[in-house]
Each structure stands twice: as C-alpha cells, then as structure tokens.
C-alpha cells in the first residue's frame, strides 16, 4: 500500500511538472509572439536608418524566443519533466517578460528620441530656411546697394563734371568781367591807386574810371550779394556809365542808373559812390547808399568824414531826387579814400566786424603815407594772405592824393 501510494504521488508530481512546464512554455511562446508582432509592426510603420536596424534585430531575437518557447512546450509533453526544466522554462518566461518591458521602454525611448530628432530636424530646417532667406535678402540688399552706389557714383560724376564746367564758365566770366574794367590812370594833378579783390570767380563789385586833362571821374559800385546775379547788375551799371561823359555830375548819373535798374527785371540793387576831382582842387562826391568818404587833410593831419546819402540804385523808382552832390575843396597833399562795404565787413579773430570806425582808425594811422603805399598796406594788412581779418565779400578801395593845380 505504501509503495502504491508513493507511486501515485510521484505520478501526480510528474504530471504537475509537465503541466507547469507546458504552461511556462506556452506563456513564453505567447509573450515572444507578442514581442515579435510589436517589432514587425514597428518595422512596417516606416522605420528607417538606425531605428529600422534596431527593430530588425529585436524581431530576429523575438522569433528565436518564439521558436525556443514552442520547443519547450512540445518537449514537456514528450520528455520527462524535471525541476531544472521547469526552472529553465520559468526563467525563460521571466526573461521574455523582461524583454517585453524592455521593448516597451525602448519603444518609449525611441519614440521620444525620434520626436526630439524630428523637432531638431524641423528646427534645423527652419534655421536653414531662415538662413537661406537671410542670404537671399542679403544678396538682394547687396545688389540693391551696389546699384544705388553705382547710381550715386554716376550722379556724383555728373555733379563733378557739372561743377567743373561751371567753374570753367565762372572763371571765363570772371576773366571777361575783369577785361571790361577800365585802366586806372593818374593825371598830373591827382595820383590814383585802386584795390579790386573779388571774393569769387565773378564779382559783385565794379568800378568805372574816366579822365581828361582837367578832371577825373571815379565810380565804385557794389551789387547786393556776389556771384553771377550781382555781376550782371555791375555790367548794367558799367554799360550805362560808359554812355556818360567824365563831366556828368553824380546826381544825374545815379538818377539815370536808378531808372535803368528799376526798369529791368532784376530783383537786386546796388550801392555806389561817385567822385569827380578837378584840376583846380574842386571835388564832388555823390553817394547812392554807399559807405562814407574819408578825407585826410595834409594841413591839419585830421580825417574828415563825408556821410553817404541817397537810396541804393534800383530800390525805388522815385529816388532820383534823393541823390545829393557834396562839393569839396582839396589842397595839395590831401588824400581821399572810397571803399565798398566788403572792407568795413572784415571780421576780426573774435568774429566782430571792424566797421567804419575800425577802418577810419586804420586810415588815420596810414594816411601820412603816399597813395601807392596805402594801397600796398591794404593788400598786405587788410585783405592779404597773412591778414588777421577774415573776408566774406568782394572788396574794392580807391585812394586819391591831390597833387595840386599845375600849369
């Protein structure tokens, strides 16, 4: 009875081992098959590159596990079961379960990596598109700048050529203007010296001179501003002066000049001073808004100032009656100084004009010299290259020294 009981117990135990071994084998087979299907599904979903190689390796491994677990389940029904075989099949199931968990984790990791890789790829593509757009924009801007620079250079070249042409024309106009100016002569009864210094190529200052054996006539005129418009006005004045004789009084001369300028289409005017000196020492001064006349008396060593009067030429059409002639009597050695306002507007280093008072003070200091020496002083001290004064306008000055009546 004992032997029979032991036999039944052994048979029951053997049957349980077989069943467990078959169970674990089928469980491993099922888990391996699920892992294989997951790997095949990932392969069919379009994995490429390194991801495809990974899932292909996982598929091969799970297929081998499917085969192994199927063999374990079949072998359990044909061969005697043992605790070692049961442990092996159970361990195999645990390994497969662990593999499934690993596969799941791998799926999550790979998906996250792929997502990040996709984000990075999109970022790289966006950056590439942005760089490409920037390059195109830079290329377009560079081309636009090159075109603009080329156009500006062309404009600058045209402006440069135009300026050179204008400079040549102005230089020619200046030469023509100076060629039309009369020569200054010194009759035996009066030494005459003149300084004429344009500010630019053409001048708004001009002078007219005429003389005979008994008298001389001198006019200094200053058109408003300087440059071509002022130069044209001076030519009108000079042309009108040439039509008149040396004996024409200053008031009659300025009246006619004023009428000519008023009738013209110009929108400018001119100041002028007229001086007529006769052999017998009589002198006549007329001003059309010009600076004062300075007279240095040799007998008293003093300077007299004859104020200008009258309206500038071309300003009013009824100004003819305003031009008044100042009659003067000169003695031998007396000196007369006429000038345009370019001299009184000389600026000191502090930026202030020397004005009529400053010019008068300078004349008092130099009037004892000869007319030629005074002219040289003007060139050297007042308007010369080494002068301490700054000039911003045309400058004209005349010095006359009366020598006395001679037979």
C-alpha positions as CSV (number, residue, x, y, z in Angstrom):
1,X,0.0,0.0,0.0
2,X,2.9,2.3,0.8
3,X,4.5,1.6,-2.5
4,X,1.3,2.2,-4.3
5,X,0.8,5.5,-2.6
6,X,4.3,6.6,-3.3
7,X,3.8,5.7,-6.9
8,X,0.6,7.7,-7.2
9,X,2.2,10.7,-5.5
10,X,5.2,10.5,-7.9
11,X,2.8,10.3,-10.9
12,X,0.9,13.3,-9.7
13,X,4.0,15.3,-9.1
14,X,5.3,14.4,-12.6
15,X,2.1,15.4,-14.2
16,X,2.1,18.8,-12.4
17,X,5.7,19.5,-13.5
18,X,4.8,18.7,-17.1
19,X,1.7,20.9,-16.9
20,X,3.7,23.8,-15.4
21,X,6.5,23.3,-18.0
22,X,4.0,23.3,-20.8
23,X,2.3,26.4,-19.2
24,X,5.5,28.3,-19.0
25,X,6.5,27.3,-22.5
26,X,3.2,28.4,-23.9
27,X,3.4,31.6,-21.9
28,X,6.9,32.3,-23.2
29,X,5.6,31.5,-26.7
30,X,2.7,33.9,-26.3
31,X,4.9,36.7,-24.9
32,X,7.5,36.1,-27.5
33,X,4.9,36.2,-30.3
34,X,3.5,39.5,-28.9
35,X,7.0,40.9,-28.9
36,X,7.6,39.7,-32.4
37,X,4.3,41.3,-33.6
38,X,5.3,44.6,-31.9
39,X,8.7,44.6,-33.6
40,X,7.2,43.7,-37.0
41,X,4.6,46.4,-36.6
42,X,7.3,49.0,-35.9
43,X,9.2,47.8,-39.0
44,X,6.1,48.1,-41.1
45,X,5.3,51.6,-39.8
46,X,8.1,53.1,-41.8
47,X,11.2,52.9,-39.6
48,X,14.3,53.8,-41.4
49,X,18.0,54.1,-40.7
50,X,19.2,53.1,-37.3
51,X,15.7,52.7,-36.0
52,X,15.0,50.0,-38.7
53,X,18.2,48.1,-37.8
54,X,17.2,48.1,-34.1
55,X,13.7,46.8,-34.7
56,X,15.0,44.2,-37.2
57,X,17.4,42.9,-34.6
58,X,14.6,42.8,-32.0
59,X,12.4,40.9,-34.5
60,X,15.0,38.2,-35.1
61,X,15.6,37.8,-31.3
62,X,11.8,37.5,-30.6
63,X,11.4,35.0,-33.4
64,X,14.1,32.9,-31.9
65,X,12.4,33.2,-28.5
66,X,9.1,32.1,-30.1
67,X,10.8,29.0,-31.5
68,X,12.6,28.2,-28.2
69,X,9.4,28.5,-26.1
70,X,7.4,26.4,-28.6
71,X,10.1,23.7,-28.4
72,X,10.0,23.9,-24.6
73,X,6.2,23.4,-24.6
74,X,6.3,20.5,-27.1
75,X,9.3,18.9,-25.3
76,X,7.5,18.9,-22.0
77,X,4.8,16.6,-23.3
78,X,7.2,14.1,-24.8
79,X,10.1,14.0,-22.4
80,X,10.1,13.6,-18.6
81,X,9.8,16.8,-16.8
82,X,12.2,17.8,-14.1
83,X,12.5,20.7,-11.7
84,X,15.5,22.0,-13.7
85,X,13.5,22.1,-16.9
86,X,10.6,23.7,-15.1
87,X,13.0,26.4,-13.7
88,X,14.5,26.9,-17.2
89,X,11.1,27.4,-18.8
90,X,10.0,29.7,-15.9
91,X,13.2,31.7,-16.2
92,X,12.7,31.9,-19.9
93,X,9.2,33.3,-19.3
94,X,10.6,35.9,-16.9
95,X,13.3,36.8,-19.5
96,X,10.7,37.2,-22.2
97,X,8.5,39.3,-19.9
98,X,11.5,41.4,-19.1
99,X,12.2,41.6,-22.8
100,X,8.7,42.8,-23.4
101,X,9.1,45.5,-20.7
102,X,12.4,46.4,-22.3
103,X,10.9,46.6,-25.7
104,X,8.1,48.8,-24.4
105,X,10.7,51.1,-22.7
106,X,12.7,51.0,-25.9
107,X,9.6,52.0,-27.8
108,X,9.0,54.9,-25.5
109,X,12.7,56.0,-25.6
110,X,12.9,55.6,-29.4
111,X,9.7,57.5,-29.8
112,X,10.9,60.3,-27.6
113,X,14.3,60.3,-29.4
114,X,12.5,60.3,-32.7
115,X,10.2,63.1,-31.6
116,X,13.2,65.2,-30.5
117,X,15.1,64.3,-33.6
118,X,12.0,65.4,-35.6
119,X,11.9,68.6,-33.6
120,X,15.5,69.2,-34.2
121,X,15.2,68.4,-37.8
122,X,12.3,70.9,-38.1
123,X,14.3,73.4,-36.2
124,X,17.3,72.8,-38.4
125,X,15.1,73.1,-41.5
126,X,13.6,76.3,-40.2
127,X,17.0,77.6,-39.4
128,X,18.2,76.6,-42.8
129,X,15.2,78.2,-44.4
130,X,15.8,81.3,-42.3
131,X,19.5,81.4,-43.3
132,X,18.5,80.8,-46.9
133,X,16.0,83.7,-46.6
134,X,18.6,85.9,-45.0
135,X,21.2,85.0,-47.6
136,X,18.6,85.9,-50.3
137,X,17.7,89.1,-48.5
138,X,21.4,90.0,-48.1
139,X,22.1,89.2,-51.7
140,X,19.1,91.3,-52.8
141,X,20.1,94.1,-50.4
142,X,23.7,93.9,-51.6
143,X,22.6,94.0,-55.2
144,X,20.3,97.0,-54.4
145,X,23.2,98.8,-52.5
146,X,25.6,98.1,-55.4
147,X,23.0,99.5,-57.8
148,X,22.4,102.5,-55.5
149,X,26.2,103.1,-55.1
150,X,26.6,102.9,-58.9
151,X,23.8,105.4,-59.4
152,X,25.2,107.7,-56.8
153,X,28.6,107.5,-58.3
154,X,27.1,108.3,-61.7
155,X,25.3,111.2,-60.1
156,X,28.5,112.4,-58.3
157,X,30.4,112.1,-61.6
158,X,27.7,114.2,-63.3
159,X,27.8,116.7,-60.5
160,X,31.6,116.8,-60.6
161,X,31.5,117.3,-64.3
162,X,28.9,120.0,-64.0
163,X,30.8,121.7,-61.2
164,X,34.0,121.6,-63.3
165,X,32.1,123.0,-66.2
166,X,30.5,125.7,-64.0
167,X,33.9,126.6,-62.6
168,X,35.4,126.9,-66.0
169,X,32.4,129.1,-67.1
170,X,32.7,131.2,-64.0
171,X,36.4,131.5,-64.4
172,X,35.9,132.6,-68.0
173,X,33.1,135.0,-66.9
174,X,35.5,136.4,-64.3
175,X,38.2,137.0,-66.9
176,X,35.7,138.7,-69.2
177,X,34.4,140.8,-66.3
178,X,37.9,142.0,-65.4
179,X,38.8,142.5,-69.0
180,X,36.0,145.0,-69.2
181,X,37.2,147.0,-66.3
182,X,39.0,150.2,-67.2
183,X,42.6,151.0,-66.6
184,X,43.3,153.4,-63.7
185,X,45.3,156.4,-64.8
186,X,46.9,159.1,-62.7
187,X,46.7,162.6,-64.2
188,X,49.3,165.0,-63.2
189,X,47.1,166.7,-60.7
190,X,46.0,163.6,-58.8
191,X,47.6,160.2,-58.0
192,X,45.0,157.4,-58.1
193,X,45.5,153.9,-56.7
194,X,42.9,151.2,-56.7
195,X,42.5,147.8,-55.0
196,X,40.0,145.4,-56.5
197,X,39.6,142.0,-54.9
198,X,36.7,139.7,-55.9
199,X,35.5,137.1,-53.4
200,X,34.7,134.5,-56.0
201,X,35.4,134.0,-59.7
202,X,32.9,136.8,-60.6
203,X,32.4,139.8,-58.5
204,X,29.5,141.9,-57.4
205,X,31.9,144.9,-57.1
206,X,32.9,147.0,-60.1
207,X,34.5,150.4,-60.7
208,X,34.4,152.9,-63.6
209,X,37.1,155.5,-64.3
210,X,37.4,158.3,-66.9
211,X,39.7,161.3,-67.0
212,X,40.9,164.1,-69.3
213,X,43.4,166.9,-68.8
214,X,41.1,168.8,-66.4
215,X,39.2,166.3,-64.3
216,X,38.7,162.6,-63.4
217,X,35.6,160.7,-62.6
218,X,35.6,157.6,-60.5
219,X,32.6,155.3,-59.5
220,X,32.7,152.4,-57.1
221,X,29.6,150.1,-57.2
222,X,28.6,147.1,-55.1
223,X,25.7,145.0,-56.2
224,X,23.8,143.1,-53.5
225,X,25.5,139.7,-52.8
226,X,28.1,138.3,-55.1
227,X,28.3,135.8,-57.9
228,X,26.7,135.8,-61.3
229,X,23.5,137.8,-60.5
230,X,25.5,140.5,-58.8
231,X,28.0,140.5,-61.7
232,X,25.2,141.0,-64.2
233,X,24.0,144.1,-62.3
234,X,27.5,145.5,-62.3
235,X,27.7,145.1,-66.1
236,X,24.4,147.1,-66.4
237,X,26.0,149.9,-64.3
238,X,29.2,149.8,-66.2
239,X,27.5,149.9,-69.6
240,X,25.4,152.9,-68.5
241,X,28.5,154.7,-67.2
242,X,30.3,154.3,-70.5
243,X,27.5,156.2,-72.2
244,X,28.1,159.2,-70.0
245,X,30.9,161.7,-70.1
246,X,33.5,162.3,-67.5
247,X,31.9,165.6,-66.7
248,X,28.5,164.1,-65.8
249,X,27.5,165.1,-62.2
250,X,27.0,162.3,-59.8
251,X,23.3,163.0,-59.1
252,X,22.4,163.0,-62.8
253,X,24.5,159.8,-63.3
254,X,22.8,157.9,-60.4
255,X,19.4,159.1,-61.5
256,X,19.8,157.5,-64.9
257,X,21.4,154.3,-63.4
258,X,18.5,154.0,-61.0
259,X,15.9,154.4,-63.8
260,X,17.7,151.7,-65.8
261,X,17.8,149.2,-62.9
262,X,14.2,149.9,-61.9
263,X,13.0,149.2,-65.4
264,X,15.0,146.0,-65.5
265,X,13.7,142.6,-64.4
266,X,16.3,142.0,-61.8
267,X,15.4,141.7,-58.1
268,X,18.5,143.2,-56.7
269,X,20.0,146.6,-56.2
270,X,23.4,148.2,-55.8
271,X,25.1,150.8,-53.7
272,X,27.5,153.2,-55.4
273,X,29.7,156.3,-54.8
274,X,30.8,158.8,-57.4
275,X,33.8,161.1,-57.0
276,X,34.8,163.8,-59.5
277,X,38.1,165.7,-58.9
278,X,39.0,168.8,-61.0
279,X,42.5,170.2,-61.6
280,X,41.7,173.3,-59.5
281,X,41.1,171.1,-56.4
282,X,37.3,171.2,-56.6
283,X,35.8,167.8,-55.8
284,X,32.3,166.5,-55.9
285,X,31.1,163.4,-54.0
286,X,27.7,161.7,-54.5
287,X,26.5,158.6,-52.7
288,X,23.8,156.0,-53.5
289,X,23.7,154.3,-50.2
290,X,27.5,153.7,-50.2
291,X,29.9,154.0,-47.3
292,X,31.2,157.4,-46.2
293,X,34.1,159.2,-47.9
294,X,37.3,159.7,-45.8
295,X,39.4,162.9,-46.5
296,X,42.8,163.3,-44.8
297,X,43.8,166.9,-44.7
298,X,47.5,167.4,-45.1
299,X,47.4,170.8,-43.4
300,X,45.8,169.6,-40.1
301,X,46.7,165.9,-40.2
302,X,43.0,165.2,-39.5
303,X,40.5,163.0,-41.2
304,X,37.1,164.3,-42.3
305,X,34.1,162.0,-42.9
306,X,31.6,162.8,-45.6
307,X,28.5,160.7,-45.0
308,X,26.8,158.9,-47.9
309,X,23.2,159.7,-48.7
310,X,20.6,158.6,-51.2
311,X,18.9,155.3,-51.7
312,X,20.7,152.3,-53.3
313,X,20.3,152.1,-57.1
314,X,17.3,150.1,-58.3
315,X,15.5,150.1,-55.0
316,X,12.9,152.8,-55.6
317,X,11.7,154.3,-58.9
318,X,11.3,157.8,-57.4
319,X,14.7,158.0,-55.7
320,X,16.2,160.4,-58.3
321,X,15.7,163.5,-56.2
322,X,17.5,161.9,-53.2
323,X,20.9,161.9,-54.8
324,X,22.8,164.9,-53.5
325,X,26.2,166.2,-54.6
326,X,28.7,167.2,-51.9
327,X,31.1,169.9,-53.0
328,X,34.6,169.8,-51.6
329,X,37.8,171.8,-51.9
330,X,41.1,169.9,-51.8
331,X,44.5,171.2,-51.0
332,X,47.8,169.7,-52.2
333,X,48.6,166.6,-50.2
334,X,45.0,165.8,-49.3
335,X,44.1,162.2,-49.6
336,X,40.6,160.7,-50.3
337,X,39.5,157.1,-49.5
338,X,36.5,155.4,-51.2
339,X,35.6,151.8,-50.5
340,X,32.8,149.2,-50.7
341,X,31.4,147.6,-47.6
342,X,33.4,144.4,-48.2
343,X,36.2,146.3,-46.3
344,X,34.1,147.5,-43.4
345,X,32.7,144.0,-43.0
346,X,36.1,142.4,-42.5
347,X,35.9,140.2,-39.3
348,X,38.4,140.1,-36.5
349,X,39.5,136.9,-34.8
350,X,36.7,137.4,-32.3
351,X,34.2,137.4,-35.2
352,X,33.3,141.1,-35.0
353,X,33.2,143.5,-38.0
354,X,35.8,146.2,-37.9
355,X,33.1,148.6,-39.2
356,X,33.5,152.1,-40.4
357,X,35.2,153.2,-37.1
358,X,37.8,150.5,-37.3
359,X,38.6,151.3,-41.0
360,X,38.7,155.0,-40.1
361,X,41.2,154.3,-37.3
362,X,43.4,152.3,-39.7
363,X,43.2,155.2,-42.2
364,X,44.3,157.7,-39.6
365,X,47.4,155.7,-38.9
366,X,48.4,155.2,-42.6
367,X,47.2,158.4,-44.2
368,X,50.6,160.1,-43.9
369,X,52.0,157.6,-46.5
370,X,51.7,158.0,-50.2
371,X,48.7,156.7,-52.2
372,X,50.8,153.8,-53.5
373,X,52.0,152.9,-50.0
374,X,48.4,153.0,-48.7
375,X,47.3,150.7,-51.5
376,X,50.1,148.3,-50.5
377,X,49.1,148.4,-46.9
378,X,45.5,147.5,-47.8
379,X,46.8,144.4,-49.7
380,X,49.1,143.3,-47.0
381,X,47.3,144.2,-43.8
382,X,43.6,144.2,-44.5
383,X,42.9,141.6,-47.3
384,X,46.3,139.9,-47.9
385,X,47.0,136.3,-47.3
386,X,48.7,137.0,-44.0
387,X,45.9,139.4,-42.8
388,X,44.4,138.9,-39.4
389,X,41.0,139.7,-40.8
390,X,38.5,137.3,-42.4
391,X,36.8,138.5,-45.6
392,X,33.5,137.2,-46.9
393,X,32.6,139.6,-49.6
394,X,34.1,141.4,-52.6
395,X,36.4,144.3,-51.6
396,X,37.2,147.4,-53.7
397,X,39.1,150.5,-52.4
398,X,40.4,153.7,-54.1
399,X,42.9,156.1,-52.8
400,X,43.4,159.5,-54.4
401,X,46.1,162.0,-53.5
402,X,45.6,165.5,-54.8
403,X,48.9,167.0,-56.0
404,X,47.7,170.5,-56.7
405,X,47.0,172.6,-59.7
406,X,49.8,172.7,-62.2
407,X,50.2,174.9,-65.3
